[in-house]
Amino acid sequence: MEVTSALHTAERHIPVVGGRYGLGGKEFTPGMAAAVFDNLNANKSLNNFVVGITDDVSNRFLPVKEEPNMVPEGTKQSIFWGIGGDGTVGACA
């Protein structure tokens, strides 16, 4: 709060915008990060927002658009499931 106060009382007012991320143990995804940057680029940024959930009580949530594809073209992906100590996960590392 001291930093925010100092920025607000500076000769040139510096806005501070913040919110809450990773609510309910959710992973913070690239789509959520994009929603935060979209909020910062808006004409009037929403402060004290939440991202990752739809807060229908306060309506202070940032809408998350479709997740961007972050995988480079030509990348091959696999998913492996291991059963306890069978060595599957260690063999894939």
C-alpha positions in Angstrom: 0.0 0.0 0.0 2.9 2.3 0.6 4.2 1.8 -2.9 0.8 2.5 -4.3 0.4 5.6 -2.2 3.8 6.9 -3.4 2.9 6.3 -7.0 -0.4 8.1 -6.6 1.1 11.2 -4.9 4.1 11.4 -7.3 4.4 14.5 -9.5 3.2 12.5 -12.4 0.3 10.3 -11.3 1.1 6.7 -12.1 -1.9 4.4 -12.2 -1.7 1.1 -10.4 -4.0 -1.8 -11.6 -4.1 -5.1 -9.9 -6.2 -8.2 -9.3 -6.3 -11.8 -8.1 -5.0 -14.8 -10.1 -5.1 -18.5 -9.7 -8.3 -18.6 -7.6 -9.5 -22.0 -6.4 -6.1 -23.5 -7.2 -6.6 -23.0 -10.9 -3.5 -22.8 -13.1 -2.8 -19.3 -14.5 -3.0 -19.9 -18.3 -1.7 -17.8 -21.3 -5.4 -16.9 -22.0 -5.7 -15.4 -18.6 -2.5 -13.4 -19.1 -3.9 -12.1 -22.4 -7.0 -11.0 -20.5 -4.9 -9.1 -18.0 -3.0 -7.3 -20.8 -6.3 -6.6 -22.7 -7.5 -5.0 -19.5 -4.4 -2.9 -19.2 -4.8 -1.7 -22.8 -8.4 -0.8 -22.4 -9.4 2.9 -22.2 -10.5 2.4 -18.6 -8.8 -0.5 -16.9 -10.7 -2.5 -14.3 -8.9 -2.5 -10.9 -9.3 -5.1 -8.2 -10.3 -7.7 -10.7 -10.3 -11.5 -10.6 -9.3 -13.6 -13.6 -10.0 -17.3 -14.1 -13.5 -17.4 -12.6 -16.8 -15.7 -13.4 -17.6 -13.6 -10.4 -21.3 -13.0 -10.8 -21.6 -11.2 -7.4 -19.2 -8.3 -7.9 -18.9 -8.5 -11.7 -15.2 -7.6 -11.4 -13.9 -10.4 -13.5 -11.9 -10.3 -16.7 -13.4 -12.4 -19.5 -10.9 -15.0 -20.8 -11.0 -15.5 -24.5 -9.9 -18.7 -26.3 -6.5 -20.0 -25.2 -3.8 -19.1 -27.7 -1.9 -21.9 -29.3 1.5 -21.6 -27.7 3.0 -24.7 -29.3 5.5 -24.0 -32.2 4.5 -25.3 -35.6 5.8 -28.8 -36.2 6.0 -29.8 -32.5 5.0 -33.4 -31.7 3.4 -33.9 -28.3 2.6 -37.0 -26.2 1.0 -37.7 -22.9 2.2 -40.5 -20.7 0.5 -42.0 -17.7 2.5 -44.0 -15.2 1.2 -46.5 -12.7 3.1 -46.0 -9.4 6.7 -47.4 -9.6 6.5 -49.0 -13.1 9.2 -46.6 -14.4 7.0 -45.1 -17.1 7.3 -41.5 -15.9 11.1 -41.7 -15.2 11.7 -43.3 -18.7 9.9 -40.3 -20.4 11.9 -37.6 -18.7 
